[in-house]
Amino acid sequence: MEIKEEKNRFALINDDGIEAGEMTWSDAGPEIMIIDHTFVDPTYRGQKLAEKLVAAGVEKARRDNKKIIPLCPFAKKEFAEKPEYDDVLRK
């Protein structure tokens, strides 16, 4: 699986080149990302791929010096369970 960054989204691409999931965000000004959607095709669930998509968003926020508002329920759960993401969480 490969995570490919596109405009305001990370696409999860399987070994056959088919999209298996995505995480999308919107920019709320130059310093804030709002994660609004995370999805993994049911065929690929249970492999922690959604977690990897959110982690990619966290790394992007760190690189770009942004804070994240996790509106997507899955991303919100990830932020609640992972204190290591506190540095990019918009409080």
ZAVONU-882596 format. One line per field, with one value per atom (N, C-alpha, C, O): residue number from 1; chain; atom name; x, z negated, y negated. Coordinates in nm, 4 decimals. Layout:
BEGIN
n <- [NUM, ...] $
chain <- [A, ...] $
atom <- [CA, ...] $
east <- [X, ...] $
up <- [Z, ...] $
north <- [Y, ...] $
This chain:
BEGIN
n <- [1, 1, 1, 1, 2, 2, 2, 2, 3, 3, 3, 3, 4, 4, 4, 4, 5, 5, 5, 5, 6, 6, 6, 6, 7, 7, 7, 7, 8, 8, 8, 8, 9, 9, 9, 9, 10, 10, 10, 10, 11, 11, 11, 11, 12, 12, 12, 12, 13, 13, 13, 13, 14, 14, 14, 14, 15, 15, 15, 15, 16, 16, 16, 16, 17, 17, 17, 17, 18, 18, 18, 18, 19, 19, 19, 19, 20, 20, 20, 20, 21, 21, 21, 21, 22, 22, 22, 22, 23, 23, 23, 23, 24, 24, 24, 24, 25, 25, 25, 25, 26, 26, 26, 26, 27, 27, 27, 27, 28, 28, 28, 28, 29, 29, 29, 29, 30, 30, 30, 30, 31, 31, 31, 31, 32, 32, 32, 32, 33, 33, 33, 33, 34, 34, 34, 34, 35, 35, 35, 35, 36, 36, 36, 36, 37, 37, 37, 37, 38, 38, 38, 38, 39, 39, 39, 39, 40, 40, 40, 40, 41, 41, 41, 41, 42, 42, 42, 42, 43, 43, 43, 43, 44, 44, 44, 44, 45, 45, 45, 45, 46, 46, 46, 46, 47, 47, 47, 47, 48, 48, 48, 48, 49, 49, 49, 49, 50, 50, 50, 50, 51, 51, 51, 51, 52, 52, 52, 52, 53, 53, 53, 53, 54, 54, 54, 54, 55, 55, 55, 55, 56, 56, 56, 56, 57, 57, 57, 57, 58, 58, 58, 58, 59, 59, 59, 59, 60, 60, 60, 60, 61, 61, 61, 61, 62, 62, 62, 62, 63, 63, 63, 63, 64, 64, 64, 64, 65, 65, 65, 65, 66, 66, 66, 66, 67, 67, 67, 67, 68, 68, 68, 68, 69, 69, 69, 69, 70, 70, 70, 70, 71, 71, 71, 71, 72, 72, 72, 72, 73, 73, 73, 73, 74, 74, 74, 74, 75, 75, 75, 75, 76, 76, 76, 76, 77, 77, 77, 77, 78, 78, 78, 78, 79, 79, 79, 79, 80, 80, 80, 80, 81, 81, 81, 81, 82, 82, 82, 82, 83, 83, 83, 83, 84, 84, 84, 84, 85, 85, 85, 85, 86, 86, 86, 86, 87, 87, 87, 87, 88, 88, 88, 88, 89, 89, 89, 89, 90, 90, 90, 90, 91, 91, 91, 91] $
chain <- [A, A, A, A, A, A, A, A, A, A, A, A, A, A, A, A, A, A, A, A, A, A, A, A, A, A, A, A, A, A, A, A, A, A, A, A, A, A, A, A, A, A, A, A, A, A, A, A, A, A, A, A, A, A, A, A, A, A, A, A, A, A, A, A, A, A, A, A, A, A, A, A, A, A, A, A, A, A, A, A, A, A, A, A, A, A, A, A, A, A, A, A, A, A, A, A, A, A, A, A, A, A, A, A, A, A, A, A, A, A, A, A, A, A, A, A, A, A, A, A, A, A, A, A, A, A, A, A, A, A, A, A, A, A, A, A, A, A, A, A, A, A, A, A, A, A, A, A, A, A, A, A, A, A, A, A, A, A, A, A, A, A, A, A, A, A, A, A, A, A, A, A, A, A, A, A, A, A, A, A, A, A, A, A, A, A, A, A, A, A, A, A, A, A, A, A, A, A, A, A, A, A, A, A, A, A, A, A, A, A, A, A, A, A, A, A, A, A, A, A, A, A, A, A, A, A, A, A, A, A, A, A, A, A, A, A, A, A, A, A, A, A, A, A, A, A, A, A, A, A, A, A, A, A, A, A, A, A, A, A, A, A, A, A, A, A, A, A, A, A, A, A, A, A, A, A, A, A, A, A, A, A, A, A, A, A, A, A, A, A, A, A, A, A, A, A, A, A, A, A, A, A, A, A, A, A, A, A, A, A, A, A, A, A, A, A, A, A, A, A, A, A, A, A, A, A, A, A, A, A, A, A, A, A, A, A, A, A, A, A, A, A, A, A, A, A, A, A, A, A, A, A, A, A, A, A, A, A, A, A, A, A, A, A] $
atom <- [N, CA, C, O, N, CA, C, O, N, CA, C, O, N, CA, C, O, N, CA, C, O, N, CA, C, O, N, CA, C, O, N, CA, C, O, N, CA, C, O, N, CA, C, O, N, CA, C, O, N, CA, C, O, N, CA, C, O, N, CA, C, O, N, CA, C, O, N, CA, C, O, N, CA, C, O, N, CA, C, O, N, CA, C, O, N, CA, C, O, N, CA, C, O, N, CA, C, O, N, CA, C, O, N, CA, C, O, N, CA, C, O, N, CA, C, O, N, CA, C, O, N, CA, C, O, N, CA, C, O, N, CA, C, O, N, CA, C, O, N, CA, C, O, N, CA, C, O, N, CA, C, O, N, CA, C, O, N, CA, C, O, N, CA, C, O, N, CA, C, O, N, CA, C, O, N, CA, C, O, N, CA, C, O, N, CA, C, O, N, CA, C, O, N, CA, C, O, N, CA, C, O, N, CA, C, O, N, CA, C, O, N, CA, C, O, N, CA, C, O, N, CA, C, O, N, CA, C, O, N, CA, C, O, N, CA, C, O, N, CA, C, O, N, CA, C, O, N, CA, C, O, N, CA, C, O, N, CA, C, O, N, CA, C, O, N, CA, C, O, N, CA, C, O, N, CA, C, O, N, CA, C, O, N, CA, C, O, N, CA, C, O, N, CA, C, O, N, CA, C, O, N, CA, C, O, N, CA, C, O, N, CA, C, O, N, CA, C, O, N, CA, C, O, N, CA, C, O, N, CA, C, O, N, CA, C, O, N, CA, C, O, N, CA, C, O, N, CA, C, O, N, CA, C, O, N, CA, C, O, N, CA, C, O, N, CA, C, O, N, CA, C, O, N, CA, C, O, N, CA, C, O, N, CA, C, O, N, CA, C, O, N, CA, C, O, N, CA, C, O, N, CA, C, O, N, CA, C, O] $
east <- [0.0829, 0.0000, 0.0869, 0.1905, 0.0441, 0.1147, 0.0174, -0.0997, 0.0657, -0.0147, 0.0364, 0.1539, -0.0535, -0.0176, -0.0849, -0.2064, -0.0055, -0.0627, -0.1116, -0.0403, -0.2350, -0.2946, -0.3440, -0.3193, -0.4123, -0.4635, -0.5689, -0.6759, -0.5386, -0.6279, -0.6764, -0.7863, -0.5940, -0.6295, -0.5076, -0.4120, -0.5147, -0.4202, -0.4992, -0.6027, -0.4518, -0.5158, -0.4336, -0.3107, -0.5029, -0.4400, -0.4499, -0.5595, -0.3353, -0.3315, -0.2777, -0.1706, -0.3532, -0.3068, -0.2009, -0.1668, -0.1497, -0.0399, -0.0793, 0.0076, -0.2098, -0.2576, -0.2865, -0.3327, -0.2590, -0.2834, -0.4255, -0.4641, -0.5035, -0.6441, -0.6568, -0.5942, -0.7384, -0.7578, -0.8365, -0.9438, -0.7807, -0.8416, -0.8922, -0.9553, -0.8651, -0.9110, -0.8614, -0.7864, -0.9052, -0.8623, -0.8826, -0.9611, -0.8108, -0.8352, -0.8353, -0.7441, -0.9371, -0.9437, -0.9432, -0.9798, -0.9006, -0.9007, -0.9296, -0.9142, -0.9720, -0.9847, -0.8923, -0.8619, -0.8488, -0.7654, -0.8551, -0.9431, -0.8315, -0.9046, -0.8018, -0.7603, -0.7629, -0.6566, -0.5219, -0.5149, -0.4146, -0.2811, -0.2247, -0.1239, -0.2872, -0.2287, -0.3128, -0.2734, -0.4280, -0.5179, -0.5654, -0.6069, -0.5584, -0.6155, -0.7351, -0.7274, -0.8440, -0.9593, -0.9722, -1.0075, -0.9433, -0.9614, -1.1112, -1.1711, -1.1706, -1.3162, -1.3656, -1.4857, -1.2739, -1.3205, -1.2041, -1.0948, -1.2295, -1.1340, -1.2139, -1.3170, -1.1667, -1.2367, -1.1372, -1.0386, -1.1636, -1.0883, -1.1904, -1.2852, -1.1706, -1.2590, -1.2693, -1.1684, -1.3911, -1.4101, -1.3172, -1.2831, -1.2765, -1.1856, -1.0525, -0.9876, -1.0121, -0.8798, -0.8846, -0.7812, -1.0014, -1.0121, -0.9452, -0.9289, -0.9069, -0.8410, -0.6895, -0.6214, -0.6372, -0.4928, -0.4282, -0.3131, -0.5029, -0.4553, -0.4219, -0.3353, -0.4906, -0.4640, -0.5227, -0.4622, -0.6395, -0.6972, -0.6055, -0.5885, -0.5466, -0.4518, -0.3321, -0.2817, -0.2870, -0.1733, -0.2096, -0.1260, -0.3332, -0.3769, -0.3774, -0.3302, -0.4308, -0.4322, -0.2888, -0.2568, -0.2034, -0.0629, 0.0039, 0.0868, -0.0312, 0.0232, -0.0229, 0.0539, -0.1477, -0.1975, -0.1245, -0.0950, -0.0954, -0.0210, 0.1192, 0.1673, 0.1848, 0.3184, 0.3161, 0.4067, 0.2136, 0.2003, 0.1835, 0.2457, 0.1000, 0.0797, 0.2109, 0.2413, 0.2870, 0.4164, 0.5114, 0.5770, 0.5182, 0.6046, 0.5655, 0.6506, 0.4334, 0.3815, 0.3556, 0.3067, 0.3890, 0.3697, 0.2236, 0.1928, 0.1342, -0.0097, -0.0657, -0.0020, -0.1851, -0.2615, -0.3782, -0.4220, -0.4281, -0.5367, -0.6606, -0.6527, -0.7750, -0.9047, -0.9603, -0.9945, -0.9700, -1.0200, -1.1733, -1.2271, -1.2423, -1.3889, -1.4388, -1.5423, -1.3658, -1.4016, -1.4020, -1.3069, -1.5064, -1.5121, -1.3912, -1.3439, -1.3409, -1.2255, -1.1019, -1.0294, -1.0777, -0.9621, -0.9757, -0.8771, -1.0956, -1.1194, -1.0809, -1.0192, -1.1178, -1.0835, -0.9310, -0.8753, -0.8652, -0.7199, -0.6517, -0.5589, -0.6973, -0.6380, -0.6650, -0.5803, -0.7822, -0.8149, -0.7285, -0.6947, -0.6931, -0.6184, -0.4662, -0.3927, -0.4184, -0.2748, -0.2219, -0.2250, -0.1734, -0.1207, -0.0015, 0.0315, 0.0625, 0.1755, 0.1322, 0.2165, 0.0009, -0.0510, -0.0858, -0.1271, -0.0698, -0.1097, -0.0402, -0.0952, 0.0812, 0.1554, 0.0898, 0.1140, 0.0066, -0.0604, -0.2111, -0.2809, -0.2609, -0.4049, -0.4387, -0.3791, -0.5341, -0.5817, -0.6755, -0.7790, -0.6393, -0.7180, -0.8156, -0.8901] $
up <- [0.0000, 0.0000, 0.0000, -0.0662, 0.0731, 0.0822, 0.0474, 0.0850, -0.0236, -0.0519, 0.0387, 0.0345, 0.1204, 0.2194, 0.1812, 0.1622, 0.1702, 0.1367, 0.2625, 0.3623, 0.2550, 0.3620, 0.3000, 0.1821, 0.3763, 0.3216, 0.2159, 0.2464, 0.0931, -0.0223, -0.0464, -0.0976, -0.0093, -0.0388, -0.0295, 0.0431, -0.1061, -0.0920, -0.0370, -0.0927, 0.0713, 0.1306, 0.0938, 0.0997, 0.0558, 0.0232, 0.1479, 0.1901, 0.2065, 0.3329, 0.3071, 0.2485, 0.3514, 0.3303, 0.4330, 0.5200, 0.4228, 0.5095, 0.6568, 0.7440, 0.6853, 0.8237, 0.8792, 0.9925, 0.7990, 0.8439, 0.8232, 0.8741, 0.7480, 0.7238, 0.5898, 0.4912, 0.5874, 0.4634, 0.3631, 0.3938, 0.2428, 0.1385, 0.0211, -0.0703, 0.0231, -0.0859, -0.0673, 0.0257, -0.1589, -0.1514, -0.2841, -0.3684, -0.3004, -0.4086, -0.3440, -0.2682, -0.3734, -0.3151, -0.4245, -0.5393, -0.3852, -0.4776, -0.4011, -0.2792, -0.4756, -0.4193, -0.4967, -0.6137, -0.4295, -0.4948, -0.5506, -0.4817, -0.6758, -0.7396, -0.7694, -0.8836, -0.6651, -0.6798, -0.6618, -0.6375, -0.6733, -0.6453, -0.7546, -0.7324, -0.8712, -0.9839, -1.0347, -1.1310, -0.9726, -1.0255, -0.9155, -0.8081, -0.9446, -0.8595, -0.9343, -1.0548, -0.8641, -0.9238, -0.8567, -0.7391, -0.9322, -0.8774, -0.8824, -0.9897, -0.7638, -0.7582, -0.7124, -0.7158, -0.6695, -0.6179, -0.6145, -0.5680, -0.6641, -0.6524, -0.6118, -0.6720, -0.5100, -0.4612, -0.4126, -0.3468, -0.4457, -0.3905, -0.3398, -0.4104, -0.2183, -0.1590, -0.2541, -0.3097, -0.2735, -0.3675, -0.3422, -0.4358, -0.2186, -0.1852, -0.2587, -0.2873, -0.2893, -0.3474, -0.4952, -0.5543, -0.5545, -0.6952, -0.7856, -0.7490, -0.9044, -0.9999, -0.9822, -1.0479, -0.8949, -0.8694, -0.9181, -0.8855, -0.9953, -1.0502, -0.9420, -0.9608, -0.8292, -0.7188, -0.7449, -0.7073, -0.8086, -0.8423, -0.9402, -0.9314, -1.0334, -1.1276, -1.0527, -1.0881, -0.9482, -0.8700, -0.7929, -0.7764, -0.7461, -0.6765, -0.7707, -0.7349, -0.8912, -0.9892, -1.0274, -1.0409, -1.0447, -1.0774, -0.9660, -0.9940, -0.8415, -0.7294, -0.7397, -0.7112, -0.7802, -0.8001, -0.9117, -0.9010, -1.0190, -1.1315, -1.0860, -1.1203, -1.0091, -0.9603, -0.8672, -0.8711, -0.7844, -0.6960, -0.7782, -0.7485, -0.8811, -0.9666, -1.0331, -1.0433, -1.0774, -1.1393, -1.0386, -1.0695, -0.9186, -0.8130, -0.7759, -0.7551, -0.7681, -0.7224, -0.8370, -0.8156, -0.9591, -1.0771, -1.0931, -1.1099, -1.0872, -1.0992, -1.2196, -1.2743, -1.2596, -1.3628, -1.2947, -1.1870, -1.3583, -1.3014, -1.3901, -1.5126, -1.3243, -1.3893, -1.3332, -1.2151, -1.4150, -1.3642, -1.3736, -1.4776, -1.2664, -1.2653, -1.2333, -1.2845, -1.1495, -1.1153, -1.2431, -1.3210, -1.2662, -1.3895, -1.4089, -1.5215, -1.3022, -1.3177, -1.3583, -1.4493, -1.2925, -1.3270, -1.4694, -1.5428, -1.5079, -1.6438, -1.7461, -1.8484, -1.7177, -1.8053, -1.8111, -1.9185, -1.6975, -1.6939, -1.7796, -1.8547, -1.7684, -1.8478, -1.9965, -2.0799, -2.0297, -2.1709, -2.2305, -2.3488, -2.1479, -2.1968, -2.1858, -2.2450, -2.1123, -2.0879, -2.1335, -2.0584, -2.2573, -2.3074, -2.2259, -2.2324, -2.1501, -2.0679, -1.9546, -1.8881, -1.9327, -1.8314, -1.8907, -1.8178, -2.0218, -2.0888, -2.0323, -2.0364, -1.9796, -1.9296, -1.8076, -1.7797, -1.7342, -1.6173, -1.6378, -1.5475, -1.7535, -1.7808, -1.8121, -1.9011, -1.7392, -1.7700, -1.8880, -1.8809, -1.9958, -2.1191, -2.1299, -2.2275] $
north <- [0.1188, 0.0000, -0.1246, -0.1304, -0.2206, -0.3479, -0.4598, -0.4550, -0.5594, -0.6771, -0.7878, -0.8245, -0.8401, -0.9413, -1.0730, -1.0781, -1.1793, -1.3098, -1.3789, -1.3892, -1.4257, -1.5043, -1.6344, -1.6598, -1.7156, -1.8419, -1.8135, -1.7608, -1.8482, -1.8344, -1.6911, -1.6700, -1.5936, -1.4549, -1.3656, -1.3930, -1.2573, -1.1482, -1.0310, -0.9943, -0.9720, -0.8548, -0.7323, -0.7343, -0.6262, -0.4990, -0.4116, -0.3747, -0.3788, -0.3049, -0.1642, -0.1477, -0.0628, 0.0749, 0.1126, 0.0325, 0.2329, 0.2768, 0.2864, 0.2885, 0.2923, 0.2967, 0.1573, 0.1435, 0.0538, -0.0830, -0.1315, -0.2367, -0.0544, -0.0898, -0.1607, -0.1216, -0.2652, -0.3399, -0.2554, -0.2034, -0.2431, -0.1605, -0.2440, -0.1908, -0.3738, -0.4591, -0.6005, -0.6304, -0.6887, -0.8273, -0.8976, -0.8542, -1.0060, -1.1004, -1.2376, -1.2705, -1.3183, -1.4515, -1.5574, -1.5321, -1.6764, -1.7888, -1.9166, -1.9233, -2.0177, -2.1514, -2.2428, -2.2195, -2.3461, -2.4449, -2.5540, -2.6055, -2.5879, -2.6971, -2.8058, -2.8255, -2.8742, -2.9728, -2.9065, -2.7860, -2.9834, -2.9308, -2.8401, -2.7731, -2.8366, -2.7628, -2.6464, -2.5807, -2.6187, -2.5156, -2.4221, -2.4657, -2.2920, -2.1867, -2.1278, -2.1037, -2.1050, -2.0374, -1.9011, -1.8924, -1.7942, -1.6589, -1.6305, -1.6231, -1.6148, -1.6019, -1.4650, -1.4384, -1.3778, -1.2481, -1.1491, -1.1813, -1.0290, -0.9185, -0.7956, -0.7653, -0.7249, -0.6064, -0.5029, -0.5361, -0.3770, -0.2642, -0.1634, -0.1290, -0.1166, -0.0164, 0.1026, 0.1459, 0.1562, 0.2685, 0.3875, 0.4597, 0.4085, 0.5184, 0.5064, 0.6070, 0.3829, 0.3587, 0.3210, 0.2898, 0.3236, 0.2838, 0.3865, 0.5029, 0.3410, 0.4281, 0.4319, 0.5105, 0.3486, 0.3460, 0.2156, 0.1865, 0.1389, 0.0106, -0.0913, -0.1767, -0.0819, -0.1736, -0.3117, -0.4122, -0.3186, -0.4496, -0.5225, -0.6441, -0.4474, -0.5073, -0.5661, -0.6728, -0.4947, -0.5436, -0.6704, -0.7593, -0.6787, -0.7998, -0.9194, -1.0273, -0.9004, -1.0100, -1.0473, -1.1654, -0.9477, -0.9747, -1.0559, -1.1425, -1.0289, -1.1068, -1.2521, -1.3441, -1.2725, -1.4080, -1.4800, -1.5990, -1.4073, -1.4651, -1.5049, -1.6129, -1.4185, -1.4508, -1.5716, -1.6549, -1.5812, -1.6974, -1.8243, -1.9263, -1.8186, -1.9360, -1.9771, -2.0959, -1.8805, -1.9121, -1.9770, -2.0765, -1.9204, -1.9754, -2.1177, -2.2042, -2.1400, -2.2694, -2.3672, -2.4781, -2.3243, -2.4086, -2.4516, -2.5696, -2.3510, -2.3762, -2.3023, -2.2123, -2.3415, -2.2726, -2.2022, -2.2426, -2.0967, -2.0162, -2.0247, -2.0164, -2.0416, -2.0239, -1.8924, -1.8863, -1.7881, -1.6592, -1.6514, -1.6134, -1.6869, -1.6789, -1.5385, -1.4957, -1.4677, -1.3302, -1.2459, -1.2532, -1.1666, -1.0863, -0.9954, -0.9796, -0.9357, -0.8479, -0.9281, -0.8879, -1.0396, -1.1233, -1.1759, -1.1832, -1.2120, -1.2616, -1.1540, -1.1840, -1.0287, -0.9171, -0.8980, -0.8752, -0.9073, -0.8927, -0.9993, -0.9691, -1.1221, -1.2301, -1.2108, -1.2429, -1.1586, -1.1351, -1.0237, -1.0270, -0.9254, -0.8092, -0.8243, -0.7452, -0.9229, -0.9340, -1.0696, -1.1671, -1.0748, -1.2023, -1.2532, -1.3717, -1.1659, -1.2103, -1.3038, -1.3641, -1.3159, -1.4080, -1.5444, -1.6345, -1.5605, -1.6854, -1.8094, -1.9194, -1.7907, -1.9074, -1.9718, -2.0892, -1.8962, -1.9538, -1.9702, -2.0164, -1.9335, -1.9458, -2.0902, -2.1509, -2.1448, -2.2806, -2.2701, -2.2037, -2.3354, -2.3266, -2.4411, -2.4497] $
